[in-house]
Amino acid sequence: MIKVGIVMGSDSDMPIMAKAADVLEELGVPYEMTIISAHREPDVFFDYAKSAESKGWKVIIAGAGMAAHLPGMCAAIFPMPVIGIPMHTTSLGGRDSLYSIVQMPSGIPVATVAINGGANAGLLAAKILATSDDELLARLKDYSKKLKEQVEGKAAKLAEVGYKEYMNK
C-alpha cells in the first residue's frame, strides 16, 4: 500500500525528487510519484490532494521552484504531514522557493528541507512513518549505521594515505 505521495510541478524537478524516491525505496517505503502543475492544471491538483487521504497516504513530499505553491497547497488540503522541497532556481538560487514554502500562514504547516534536499525529504517522510512502524524504525537505524560506517571508512582512508593522495583518488 502506498504510504507517500511524491509530487513535483515539472519534470525538471525529477533529479531532486528522484533522490527522495531512492531513499524511500532503500528503506522499503511504498510511494507514488507524479508531475502536476498547481498553476496550469488546478483541477488535477485538487483531485490529487483531496484523494490522497482516502488512498491511505500518510505523507506527501512536494517539490517546487520559483513561486513554489505546490507544497503549501498540498498542506492546505491534505490533513497529514507535507514535506516541501524548494528547488534551486536560476534567478535567485532557490531562495525564492525556500521562502515561498517556509513562510506558510499559521495553521498550514509545511515541513521544509534544504534547497534541492530530496534525500532528506525521503528520510523525513520515513521517520514520520517510523513513529508507528517498528520494522521501518529498525531499517532507519541500519541506514544511520551505514552512514556512520561510510564516514569512518573515509576517515581511516584519510589517516592511511594523507589528504593529498586522498584528494587524488
Beta strands, then each sheet from edge to edge (+ up, - down):
strand 1: 4-8
strand 2: 31-35
strand 3: 59-64
strand 4: 82-86
strand 5: 111-112
sheet 1: 2+ 1+ 3+ 4+ 5+
end
